[in-house]
Amino acid sequence: MTQIAVLGEPIRTSGYGLVGVRLLTATTRAEVRRQWHELPADVGVVLLTPAAAEALGPPSLTSASVLTVVLPP
């Protein structure tokens, strides 16, 4: 079954864990990129905080094999 994950700062992502979304917390740009490159194979949708999306940049998001959604600020 395809999973949904949320990637970004813990303060912005922690609530998603209450509904079963996989939490990929990252507080630095390096952590965001590491979490992105280590996405589990069963993740098909990734919700990104605005800071996480900025850290990854458009090239990573458009070439991804997963659906990405940037959360509102």
mmCIF file of the N, C-alpha and C atoms, coordinates in Angstrom:
data_MODEL
# 
_entry.id   MODEL 
# 
loop_
_atom_site.group_PDB 
_atom_site.id 
_atom_site.type_symbol 
_atom_site.label_atom_id 
_atom_site.label_alt_id 
_atom_site.label_comp_id 
_atom_site.label_asym_id 
_atom_site.label_entity_id 
_atom_site.label_seq_id 
_atom_site.pdbx_PDB_ins_code 
_atom_site.Cartn_x 
_atom_site.Cartn_y 
_atom_site.Cartn_z 
_atom_site.occupancy 
_atom_site.B_iso_or_equiv 
_atom_site.pdbx_formal_charge 
_atom_site.auth_seq_id 
_atom_site.auth_comp_id 
_atom_site.auth_asym_id 
_atom_site.auth_atom_id 
_atom_site.pdbx_PDB_model_num 
ATOM 1   N N  . MET A 1 1  ? 0.841  -1.174 0.000   1.00 0.00 ? 1  MET A N  1 
ATOM 2   C CA . MET A 1 1  ? 0.000  0.000  0.000   1.00 0.00 ? 1  MET A CA 1 
ATOM 3   C C  . MET A 1 1  ? 0.892  1.246  0.000   1.00 0.00 ? 1  MET A C  1 
ATOM 4   N N  . THR A 1 2  ? 0.520  2.224  -0.788  1.00 0.00 ? 2  THR A N  1 
ATOM 5   C CA . THR A 1 2  ? 1.282  3.461  -0.863  1.00 0.00 ? 2  THR A CA 1 
ATOM 6   C C  . THR A 1 2  ? 1.063  4.298  0.397   1.00 0.00 ? 2  THR A C  1 
ATOM 7   N N  . GLN A 1 3  ? 2.165  4.837  0.906   1.00 0.00 ? 3  GLN A N  1 
ATOM 8   C CA . GLN A 1 3  ? 2.125  5.649  2.122   1.00 0.00 ? 3  GLN A CA 1 
ATOM 9   C C  . GLN A 1 3  ? 2.212  7.135  1.772   1.00 0.00 ? 3  GLN A C  1 
ATOM 10  N N  . ILE A 1 4  ? 1.760  7.955  2.711   1.00 0.00 ? 4  ILE A N  1 
ATOM 11  C CA . ILE A 1 4  ? 1.901  9.402  2.632   1.00 0.00 ? 4  ILE A CA 1 
ATOM 12  C C  . ILE A 1 4  ? 2.912  9.799  3.694   1.00 0.00 ? 4  ILE A C  1 
ATOM 13  N N  . ALA A 1 5  ? 3.809  10.706 3.333   1.00 0.00 ? 5  ALA A N  1 
ATOM 14  C CA . ALA A 1 5  ? 4.806  11.204 4.283   1.00 0.00 ? 5  ALA A CA 1 
ATOM 15  C C  . ALA A 1 5  ? 4.760  12.724 4.295   1.00 0.00 ? 5  ALA A C  1 
ATOM 16  N N  . VAL A 1 6  ? 5.198  13.307 5.383   1.00 0.00 ? 6  VAL A N  1 
ATOM 17  C CA . VAL A 1 6  ? 5.336  14.755 5.472   1.00 0.00 ? 6  VAL A CA 1 
ATOM 18  C C  . VAL A 1 6  ? 6.779  15.048 5.864   1.00 0.00 ? 6  VAL A C  1 
ATOM 19  N N  . LEU A 1 7  ? 7.376  15.994 5.153   1.00 0.00 ? 7  LEU A N  1 
ATOM 20  C CA . LEU A 1 7  ? 8.792  16.312 5.346   1.00 0.00 ? 7  LEU A CA 1 
ATOM 21  C C  . LEU A 1 7  ? 8.943  17.776 5.708   1.00 0.00 ? 7  LEU A C  1 
ATOM 22  N N  . GLY A 1 8  ? 9.616  18.031 6.820   1.00 0.00 ? 8  GLY A N  1 
ATOM 23  C CA . GLY A 1 8  ? 9.861  19.407 7.229   1.00 0.00 ? 8  GLY A CA 1 
ATOM 24  C C  . GLY A 1 8  ? 10.102 19.537 8.718   1.00 0.00 ? 8  GLY A C  1 
ATOM 25  N N  . GLU A 1 9  ? 9.947  20.758 9.182   1.00 0.00 ? 9  GLU A N  1 
ATOM 26  C CA . GLU A 1 9  ? 10.228 21.082 10.579  1.00 0.00 ? 9  GLU A CA 1 
ATOM 27  C C  . GLU A 1 9  ? 9.225  20.396 11.506  1.00 0.00 ? 9  GLU A C  1 
ATOM 28  N N  . PRO A 1 10 ? 9.707  19.834 12.617  1.00 0.00 ? 10 PRO A N  1 
ATOM 29  C CA . PRO A 1 10 ? 8.826  19.104 13.534  1.00 0.00 ? 10 PRO A CA 1 
ATOM 30  C C  . PRO A 1 10 ? 7.637  19.929 14.028  1.00 0.00 ? 10 PRO A C  1 
ATOM 31  N N  . ILE A 1 11 ? 7.821  21.189 14.262  1.00 0.00 ? 11 ILE A N  1 
ATOM 32  C CA . ILE A 1 11 ? 6.731  22.034 14.764  1.00 0.00 ? 11 ILE A CA 1 
ATOM 33  C C  . ILE A 1 11 ? 5.594  22.133 13.757  1.00 0.00 ? 11 ILE A C  1 
ATOM 34  N N  . ARG A 1 12 ? 5.918  22.007 12.463  1.00 0.00 ? 12 ARG A N  1 
ATOM 35  C CA . ARG A 1 12 ? 4.903  22.107 11.397  1.00 0.00 ? 12 ARG A CA 1 
ATOM 36  C C  . ARG A 1 12 ? 4.342  20.751 10.986  1.00 0.00 ? 12 ARG A C  1 
ATOM 37  N N  . THR A 1 13 ? 5.035  19.656 11.312  1.00 0.00 ? 13 THR A N  1 
ATOM 38  C CA . THR A 1 13 ? 4.635  18.348 10.787  1.00 0.00 ? 13 THR A CA 1 
ATOM 39  C C  . THR A 1 13 ? 4.073  17.382 11.824  1.00 0.00 ? 13 THR A C  1 
ATOM 40  N N  . SER A 1 14 ? 4.292  17.640 13.093  1.00 0.00 ? 14 SER A N  1 
ATOM 41  C CA . SER A 1 14 ? 3.961  16.651 14.126  1.00 0.00 ? 14 SER A CA 1 
ATOM 42  C C  . SER A 1 14 ? 2.487  16.250 14.142  1.00 0.00 ? 14 SER A C  1 
ATOM 43  N N  . GLY A 1 15 ? 1.590  17.147 13.868  1.00 0.00 ? 15 GLY A N  1 
ATOM 44  C CA . GLY A 1 15 ? 0.162  16.829 13.896  1.00 0.00 ? 15 GLY A CA 1 
ATOM 45  C C  . GLY A 1 15 ? -0.253 15.795 12.868  1.00 0.00 ? 15 GLY A C  1 
ATOM 46  N N  . TYR A 1 16 ? 0.470  15.703 11.771  1.00 0.00 ? 16 TYR A N  1 
ATOM 47  C CA . TYR A 1 16 ? 0.128  14.747 10.725  1.00 0.00 ? 16 TYR A CA 1 
ATOM 48  C C  . TYR A 1 16 ? 0.318  13.302 11.191  1.00 0.00 ? 16 TYR A C  1 
ATOM 49  N N  . GLY A 1 17 ? 1.152  13.107 12.174  1.00 0.00 ? 17 GLY A N  1 
ATOM 50  C CA . GLY A 1 17 ? 1.351  11.765 12.712  1.00 0.00 ? 17 GLY A CA 1 
ATOM 51  C C  . GLY A 1 17 ? 0.092  11.205 13.361  1.00 0.00 ? 17 GLY A C  1 
ATOM 52  N N  . LEU A 1 18 ? -0.795 12.075 13.806  1.00 0.00 ? 18 LEU A N  1 
ATOM 53  C CA . LEU A 1 18 ? -2.031 11.638 14.450  1.00 0.00 ? 18 LEU A CA 1 
ATOM 54  C C  . LEU A 1 18 ? -2.968 10.909 13.489  1.00 0.00 ? 18 LEU A C  1 
ATOM 55  N N  . VAL A 1 19 ? -2.815 11.144 12.193  1.00 0.00 ? 19 VAL A N  1 
ATOM 56  C CA . VAL A 1 19 ? -3.681 10.483 11.211  1.00 0.00 ? 19 VAL A CA 1 
ATOM 57  C C  . VAL A 1 19 ? -2.940 9.409  10.422  1.00 0.00 ? 19 VAL A C  1 
ATOM 58  N N  . GLY A 1 20 ? -1.762 9.029  10.891  1.00 0.00 ? 20 GLY A N  1 
ATOM 59  C CA . GLY A 1 20 ? -1.040 7.931  10.279  1.00 0.00 ? 20 GLY A CA 1 
ATOM 60  C C  . GLY A 1 20 ? -0.069 8.283  9.174   1.00 0.00 ? 20 GLY A C  1 
ATOM 61  N N  . VAL A 1 21 ? 0.190  9.570  8.990   1.00 0.00 ? 21 VAL A N  1 
ATOM 62  C CA . VAL A 1 21 ? 1.162  9.993  7.984   1.00 0.00 ? 21 VAL A CA 1 
ATOM 63  C C  . VAL A 1 21 ? 2.565  9.761  8.534   1.00 0.00 ? 21 VAL A C  1 
ATOM 64  N N  . ARG A 1 22 ? 3.454  9.254  7.703   1.00 0.00 ? 22 ARG A N  1 
ATOM 65  C CA . ARG A 1 22 ? 4.843  9.021  8.116   1.00 0.00 ? 22 ARG A CA 1 
ATOM 66  C C  . ARG A 1 22 ? 5.536  10.366 8.278   1.00 0.00 ? 22 ARG A C  1 
ATOM 67  N N  . LEU A 1 23 ? 6.162  10.590 9.414   1.00 0.00 ? 23 LEU A N  1 
ATOM 68  C CA . LEU A 1 23 ? 6.845  11.852 9.705   1.00 0.00 ? 23 LEU A CA 1 
ATOM 69  C C  . LEU A 1 23 ? 8.318  11.757 9.335   1.00 0.00 ? 23 LEU A C  1 
ATOM 70  N N  . LEU A 1 24 ? 8.761  12.663 8.496   1.00 0.00 ? 24 LEU A N  1 
ATOM 71  C CA . LEU A 1 24 ? 10.173 12.781 8.129   1.00 0.00 ? 24 LEU A CA 1 
ATOM 72  C C  . LEU A 1 24 ? 10.622 14.164 8.579   1.00 0.00 ? 24 LEU A C  1 
ATOM 73  N N  . THR A 1 25 ? 11.069 14.253 9.823   1.00 0.00 ? 25 THR A N  1 
ATOM 74  C CA . THR A 1 25 ? 11.406 15.556 10.379  1.00 0.00 ? 25 THR A CA 1 
ATOM 75  C C  . THR A 1 25 ? 12.810 15.977 9.968   1.00 0.00 ? 25 THR A C  1 
ATOM 76  N N  . ALA A 1 26 ? 12.936 17.270 9.714   1.00 0.00 ? 26 ALA A N  1 
ATOM 77  C CA . ALA A 1 26 ? 14.223 17.840 9.318   1.00 0.00 ? 26 ALA A CA 1 
ATOM 78  C C  . ALA A 1 26 ? 14.226 19.310 9.694   1.00 0.00 ? 26 ALA A C  1 
ATOM 79  N N  . THR A 1 27 ? 15.291 19.745 10.326  1.00 0.00 ? 27 THR A N  1 
ATOM 80  C CA . THR A 1 27 ? 15.386 21.149 10.719  1.00 0.00 ? 27 THR A CA 1 
ATOM 81  C C  . THR A 1 27 ? 16.439 21.916 9.926   1.00 0.00 ? 27 THR A C  1 
ATOM 82  N N  . THR A 1 28 ? 17.278 21.225 9.179   1.00 0.00 ? 28 THR A N  1 
ATOM 83  C CA . THR A 1 28 ? 18.286 21.904 8.364   1.00 0.00 ? 28 THR A CA 1 
ATOM 84  C C  . THR A 1 28 ? 18.124 21.481 6.906   1.00 0.00 ? 28 THR A C  1 
ATOM 85  N N  . ARG A 1 29 ? 18.718 22.277 6.022   1.00 0.00 ? 29 ARG A N  1 
ATOM 86  C CA . ARG A 1 29 ? 18.658 21.962 4.590   1.00 0.00 ? 29 ARG A CA 1 
ATOM 87  C C  . ARG A 1 29 ? 19.294 20.601 4.307   1.00 0.00 ? 29 ARG A C  1 
ATOM 88  N N  . ALA A 1 30 ? 20.392 20.305 4.995   1.00 0.00 ? 30 ALA A N  1 
ATOM 89  C CA . ALA A 1 30 ? 21.069 19.024 4.796   1.00 0.00 ? 30 ALA A CA 1 
ATOM 90  C C  . ALA A 1 30 ? 20.180 17.860 5.221   1.00 0.00 ? 30 ALA A C  1 
ATOM 91  N N  . GLU A 1 31 ? 19.470 18.016 6.335   1.00 0.00 ? 31 GLU A N  1 
ATOM 92  C CA . GLU A 1 31 ? 18.561 16.963 6.796   1.00 0.00 ? 31 GLU A CA 1 
ATOM 93  C C  . GLU A 1 31 ? 17.411 16.765 5.813   1.00 0.00 ? 31 GLU A C  1 
ATOM 94  N N  . VAL A 1 32 ? 16.892 17.852 5.263   1.00 0.00 ? 32 VAL A N  1 
ATOM 95  C CA . VAL A 1 32 ? 15.812 17.757 4.279   1.00 0.00 ? 32 VAL A CA 1 
ATOM 96  C C  . VAL A 1 32 ? 16.282 16.953 3.077   1.00 0.00 ? 32 VAL A C  1 
ATOM 97  N N  . ARG A 1 33 ? 17.449 17.299 2.550   1.00 0.00 ? 33 ARG A N  1 
ATOM 98  C CA . ARG A 1 33 ? 17.976 16.591 1.370   1.00 0.00 ? 33 ARG A CA 1 
ATOM 99  C C  . ARG A 1 33 ? 18.250 15.115 1.686   1.00 0.00 ? 33 ARG A C  1 
ATOM 100 N N  . ARG A 1 34 ? 18.772 14.827 2.881   1.00 0.00 ? 34 ARG A N  1 
ATOM 101 C CA . ARG A 1 34 ? 19.040 13.439 3.264   1.00 0.00 ? 34 ARG A CA 1 
ATOM 102 C C  . ARG A 1 34 ? 17.741 12.650 3.352   1.00 0.00 ? 34 ARG A C  1 
ATOM 103 N N  . GLN A 1 35 ? 16.743 13.204 4.016   1.00 0.00 ? 35 GLN A N  1 
ATOM 104 C CA . GLN A 1 35 ? 15.447 12.525 4.142   1.00 0.00 ? 35 GLN A CA 1 
ATOM 105 C C  . GLN A 1 35 ? 14.835 12.289 2.753   1.00 0.00 ? 35 GLN A C  1 
ATOM 106 N N  . TRP A 1 36 ? 14.969 13.272 1.866   1.00 0.00 ? 36 TRP A N  1 
ATOM 107 C CA . TRP A 1 36 ? 14.414 13.163 0.517   1.00 0.00 ? 36 TRP A CA 1 
ATOM 108 C C  . TRP A 1 36 ? 15.081 12.027 -0.262  1.00 0.00 ? 36 TRP A C  1 
ATOM 109 N N  . HIS A 1 37 ? 16.386 11.942 -0.167  1.00 0.00 ? 37 HIS A N  1 
ATOM 110 C CA . HIS A 1 37 ? 17.118 10.913 -0.904  1.00 0.00 ? 37 HIS A CA 1 
ATOM 111 C C  . HIS A 1 37 ? 16.950 9.528  -0.293  1.00 0.00 ? 37 HIS A C  1 
ATOM 112 N N  . GLU A 1 38 ? 16.507 9.463  0.951   1.00 0.00 ? 38 GLU A N  1 
ATOM 113 C CA . GLU A 1 38 ? 16.296 8.187  1.634   1.00 0.00 ? 38 GLU A CA 1 
ATOM 114 C C  . GLU A 1 38 ? 14.811 7.849  1.790   1.00 0.00 ? 38 GLU A C  1 
ATOM 115 N N  . LEU A 1 39 ? 13.962 8.423  0.934   1.00 0.00 ? 39 LEU A N  1 
ATOM 116 C CA . LEU A 1 39 ? 12.531 8.133  1.026   1.00 0.00 ? 39 LEU A CA 1 
ATOM 117 C C  . LEU A 1 39 ? 12.293 6.629  0.912   1.00 0.00 ? 39 LEU A C  1 
ATOM 118 N N  . PRO A 1 40 ? 11.486 6.078  1.797   1.00 0.00 ? 40 PRO A N  1 
ATOM 119 C CA . PRO A 1 40 ? 11.158 4.654  1.690   1.00 0.00 ? 40 PRO A CA 1 
ATOM 120 C C  . PRO A 1 40 ? 10.430 4.368  0.367   1.00 0.00 ? 40 PRO A C  1 
ATOM 121 N N  . ALA A 1 41 ? 10.605 3.185  -0.156  1.00 0.00 ? 41 ALA A N  1 
ATOM 122 C CA . ALA A 1 41 ? 10.033 2.820  -1.449  1.00 0.00 ? 41 ALA A CA 1 
ATOM 123 C C  . ALA A 1 41 ? 8.507  2.840  -1.454  1.00 0.00 ? 41 ALA A C  1 
ATOM 124 N N  . ASP A 1 42 ? 7.881  2.660  -0.295  1.00 0.00 ? 42 ASP A N  1 
ATOM 125 C CA . ASP A 1 42 ? 6.416  2.616  -0.268  1.00 0.00 ? 42 ASP A CA 1 
ATOM 126 C C  . ASP A 1 42 ? 5.764  3.993  -0.157  1.00 0.00 ? 42 ASP A C  1 
ATOM 127 N N  . VAL A 1 43 ? 6.542  5.064  -0.132  1.00 0.00 ? 43 VAL A N  1 
ATOM 128 C CA . VAL A 1 43 ? 5.992  6.420  -0.067  1.00 0.00 ? 43 VAL A CA 1 
ATOM 129 C C  . VAL A 1 43 ? 5.667  6.887  -1.479  1.00 0.00 ? 43 VAL A C  1 
ATOM 130 N N  . GLY A 1 44 ? 4.411  7.280  -1.683  1.00 0.00 ? 44 GLY A N  1 
ATOM 131 C CA . GLY A 1 44 ? 3.970  7.743  -2.999  1.00 0.00 ? 44 GLY A CA 1 
ATOM 132 C C  . GLY A 1 44 ? 3.582  9.204  -3.033  1.00 0.00 ? 44 GLY A C  1 
ATOM 133 N N  . VAL A 1 45 ? 3.315  9.792  -1.848  1.00 0.00 ? 45 VAL A N  1 
ATOM 134 C CA . VAL A 1 45 ? 2.923  11.196 -1.735  1.00 0.00 ? 45 VAL A CA 1 
ATOM 135 C C  . VAL A 1 45 ? 3.741  11.814 -0.610  1.00 0.00 ? 45 VAL A C  1 
ATOM 136 N N  . VAL A 1 46 ? 4.325  12.978 -0.877  1.00 0.00 ? 46 VAL A N  1 
ATOM 137 C CA . VAL A 1 46 ? 5.099  13.683 0.152   1.00 0.00 ? 46 VAL A CA 1 
ATOM 138 C C  . VAL A 1 46 ? 4.556  15.096 0.294   1.00 0.00 ? 46 VAL A C  1 
ATOM 139 N N  . LEU A 1 47 ? 4.131  15.426 1.516   1.00 0.00 ? 47 LEU A N  1 
ATOM 140 C CA . LEU A 1 47 ? 3.746  16.789 1.845   1.00 0.00 ? 47 LEU A CA 1 
ATOM 141 C C  . LEU A 1 47 ? 5.002  17.489 2.337   1.00 0.00 ? 47 LEU A C  1 
ATOM 142 N N  . LEU A 1 48 ? 5.266  18.660 1.796   1.00 0.00 ? 48 LEU A N  1 
ATOM 143 C CA . LEU A 1 48 ? 6.473  19.411 2.150   1.00 0.00 ? 48 LEU A CA 1 
ATOM 144 C C  . LEU A 1 48 ? 6.111  20.733 2.805   1.00 0.00 ? 48 LEU A C  1 
ATOM 145 N N  . THR A 1 49 ? 6.808  21.084 3.859   1.00 0.00 ? 49 THR A N  1 
ATOM 146 C CA . THR A 1 49 ? 6.651  22.431 4.389   1.00 0.00 ? 49 THR A CA 1 
ATOM 147 C C  . THR A 1 49 ? 7.302  23.383 3.385   1.00 0.00 ? 49 THR A C  1 
ATOM 148 N N  . PRO A 1 50 ? 6.945  24.663 3.408   1.00 0.00 ? 50 PRO A N  1 
ATOM 149 C CA . PRO A 1 50 ? 7.574  25.602 2.472   1.00 0.00 ? 50 PRO A CA 1 
ATOM 150 C C  . PRO A 1 50 ? 9.098  25.625 2.574   1.00 0.00 ? 50 PRO A C  1 
ATOM 151 N N  . ALA A 1 51 ? 9.623  25.537 3.792   1.00 0.00 ? 51 ALA A N  1 
ATOM 152 C CA . ALA A 1 51 ? 11.083 25.544 3.973   1.00 0.00 ? 51 ALA A CA 1 
ATOM 153 C C  . ALA A 1 51 ? 11.720 24.299 3.366   1.00 0.00 ? 51 ALA A C  1 
ATOM 154 N N  . ALA A 1 52 ? 11.070 23.152 3.502   1.00 0.00 ? 52 ALA A N  1 
ATOM 155 C CA . ALA A 1 52 ? 11.597 21.917 2.925   1.00 0.00 ? 52 ALA A CA 1 
ATOM 156 C C  . ALA A 1 52 ? 11.577 21.984 1.402   1.00 0.00 ? 52 ALA A C  1 
ATOM 157 N N  . ALA A 1 53 ? 10.504 22.513 0.838   1.00 0.00 ? 53 ALA A N  1 
ATOM 158 C CA . ALA A 1 53 ? 10.413 22.654 -0.619  1.00 0.00 ? 53 ALA A CA 1 
ATOM 159 C C  . ALA A 1 53 ? 11.502 23.579 -1.136  1.00 0.00 ? 53 ALA A C  1 
ATOM 160 N N  . GLU A 1 54 ? 11.763 24.653 -0.405  1.00 0.00 ? 54 GLU A N  1 
ATOM 161 C CA . GLU A 1 54 ? 12.818 25.589 -0.805  1.00 0.00 ? 54 GLU A CA 1 
ATOM 162 C C  . GLU A 1 54 ? 14.188 24.920 -0.730  1.00 0.00 ? 54 GLU A C  1 
ATOM 163 N N  . ALA A 1 55 ? 14.402 24.112 0.295   1.00 0.00 ? 55 ALA A N  1 
ATOM 164 C CA . ALA A 1 55 ? 15.695 23.421 0.446   1.00 0.00 ? 55 ALA A CA 1 
ATOM 165 C C  . ALA A 1 55 ? 15.937 22.435 -0.689  1.00 0.00 ? 55 ALA A C  1 
ATOM 166 N N  . LEU A 1 56 ? 14.876 21.800 -1.181  1.00 0.00 ? 56 LEU A N  1 
ATOM 167 C CA . LEU A 1 56 ? 15.027 20.830 -2.265  1.00 0.00 ? 56 LEU A CA 1 
ATOM 168 C C  . LEU A 1 56 ? 15.156 21.508 -3.624  1.00 0.00 ? 56 LEU A C  1 
ATOM 169 N N  . GLY A 1 57 ? 14.397 22.560 -3.827  1.00 0.00 ? 57 GLY A N  1 
ATOM 170 C CA . GLY A 1 57 ? 14.438 23.270 -5.103  1.00 0.00 ? 57 GLY A CA 1 
ATOM 171 C C  . GLY A 1 57 ? 13.609 22.583 -6.168  1.00 0.00 ? 57 GLY A C  1 
ATOM 172 N N  . PRO A 1 58 ? 13.219 23.336 -7.192  1.00 0.00 ? 58 PRO A N  1 
ATOM 173 C CA . PRO A 1 58 ? 12.369 22.806 -8.263  1.00 0.00 ? 58 PRO A CA 1 
ATOM 174 C C  . PRO A 1 58 ? 12.927 21.581 -8.993  1.00 0.00 ? 58 PRO A C  1 
ATOM 175 N N  . PRO A 1 59 ? 14.237 21.496 -9.265  1.00 0.00 ? 59 PRO A N  1 
ATOM 176 C CA . PRO A 1 59 ? 14.706 20.314 -10.005 1.00 0.00 ? 59 PRO A CA 1 
ATOM 177 C C  . PRO A 1 59 ? 14.397 18.996 -9.288  1.00 0.00 ? 59 PRO A C  1 
ATOM 178 N N  . SER A 1 60 ? 14.555 18.959 -7.984  1.00 0.00 ? 60 SER A N  1 
ATOM 179 C CA . SER A 1 60 ? 14.275 17.731 -7.229  1.00 0.00 ? 60 SER A CA 1 
ATOM 180 C C  . SER A 1 60 ? 12.791 17.401 -7.247  1.00 0.00 ? 60 SER A C  1 
ATOM 181 N N  . LEU A 1 61 ? 11.964 18.428 -7.147  1.00 0.00 ? 61 LEU A N  1 
ATOM 182 C CA . LEU A 1 61 ? 10.530 18.198 -7.055  1.00 0.00 ? 61 LEU A CA 1 
ATOM 183 C C  . LEU A 1 61 ? 9.932  17.766 -8.386  1.00 0.00 ? 61 LEU A C  1 
ATOM 184 N N  . THR A 1 62 ? 10.414 18.307 -9.483  1.00 0.00 ? 62 THR A N  1 
ATOM 185 C CA . THR A 1 62 ? 9.836  17.963 -10.781 1.00 0.00 ? 62 THR A CA 1 
ATOM 186 C C  . THR A 1 62 ? 10.338 16.625 -11.301 1.00 0.00 ? 62 THR A C  1 
ATOM 187 N N  . SER A 1 63 ? 11.492 16.191 -10.838 1.00 0.00 ? 63 SER A N  1 
ATOM 188 C CA . SER A 1 63 ? 12.022 14.912 -11.312 1.00 0.00 ? 63 SER A CA 1 
ATOM 189 C C  . SER A 1 63 ? 11.690 13.764 -10.370 1.00 0.00 ? 63 SER A C  1 
ATOM 190 N N  . ALA A 1 64 ? 10.902 14.025 -9.354  1.00 0.00 ? 64 ALA A N  1 
ATOM 191 C CA . ALA A 1 64 ? 10.589 13.008 -8.352  1.00 0.00 ? 64 ALA A CA 1 
ATOM 192 C C  . ALA A 1 64 ? 9.630  11.956 -8.901  1.00 0.00 ? 64 ALA A C  1 
ATOM 193 N N  . SER A 1 65 ? 9.756  10.756 -8.375  1.00 0.00 ? 65 SER A N  1 
ATOM 194 C CA . SER A 1 65 ? 8.847  9.682  -8.755  1.00 0.00 ? 65 SER A CA 1 
ATOM 195 C C  . SER A 1 65 ? 7.669  9.598  -7.781  1.00 0.00 ? 65 SER A C  1 
ATOM 196 N N  . VAL A 1 66 ? 7.535  10.603 -6.932  1.00 0.00 ? 66 VAL A N  1 
ATOM 197 C CA . VAL A 1 66 ? 6.426  10.679 -5.990  1.00 0.00 ? 66 VAL A CA 1 
ATOM 198 C C  . VAL A 1 66 ? 5.665  11.976 -6.238  1.00 0.00 ? 66 VAL A C  1 
ATOM 199 N N  . LEU A 1 67 ? 4.412  11.993 -5.832  1.00 0.00 ? 67 LEU A N  1 
ATOM 200 C CA . LEU A 1 67 ? 3.604  13.196 -5.915  1.00 0.00 ? 67 LEU A CA 1 
ATOM 201 C C  . LEU A 1 67 ? 4.002  14.104 -4.750  1.00 0.00 ? 67 LEU A C  1 
ATOM 202 N N  . THR A 1 68 ? 4.293  15.358 -5.026  1.00 0.00 ? 68 THR A N  1 
ATOM 203 C CA . THR A 1 68 ? 4.675  16.286 -3.960  1.00 0.00 ? 68 THR A CA 1 
ATOM 204 C C  . THR A 1 68 ? 3.632  17.393 -3.855  1.00 0.00 ? 68 THR A C  1 
ATOM 205 N N  . VAL A 1 69 ? 3.391  17.817 -2.617  1.00 0.00 ? 69 VAL A N  1 
ATOM 206 C CA . VAL A 1 69 ? 2.460  18.899 -2.331  1.00 0.00 ? 69 VAL A CA 1 
ATOM 207 C C  . VAL A 1 69 ? 3.160  19.810 -1.336  1.00 0.00 ? 69 VAL A C  1 
ATOM 208 N N  . VAL A 1 70 ? 3.219  21.105 -1.652  1.00 0.00 ? 70 VAL A N  1 
ATOM 209 C CA . VAL A 1 70 ? 3.808  22.074 -0.726  1.00 0.00 ? 70 VAL A CA 1 
ATOM 210 C C  . VAL A 1 70 ? 2.687  22.639 0.120   1.00 0.00 ? 70 VAL A C  1 
ATOM 211 N N  . LEU A 1 71 ? 2.849  22.530 1.426   1.00 0.00 ? 71 LEU A N  1 
ATOM 212 C CA . LEU A 1 71 ? 1.850  23.032 2.366   1.00 0.00 ? 71 LEU A CA 1 
ATOM 213 C C  . LEU A 1 71 ? 1.838  24.558 2.363   1.00 0.00 ? 71 LEU A C  1 
ATOM 214 N N  . PRO A 1 72 ? 0.715  25.176 2.666   1.00 0.00 ? 72 PRO A N  1 
ATOM 215 C CA . PRO A 1 72 ? 0.673  26.636 2.738   1.00 0.00 ? 72 PRO A CA 1 
ATOM 216 C C  . PRO A 1 72 ? 1.513  27.148 3.912   1.00 0.00 ? 72 PRO A C  1 
ATOM 217 N N  . PRO A 1 73 ? 1.991  28.389 3.791   1.00 0.00 ? 73 PRO A N  1 
ATOM 218 C CA . PRO A 1 73 ? 2.814  28.942 4.890   1.00 0.00 ? 73 PRO A CA 1 
ATOM 219 C C  . PRO A 1 73 ? 2.021  29.122 6.174   1.00 0.00 ? 73 PRO A C  1 
# 
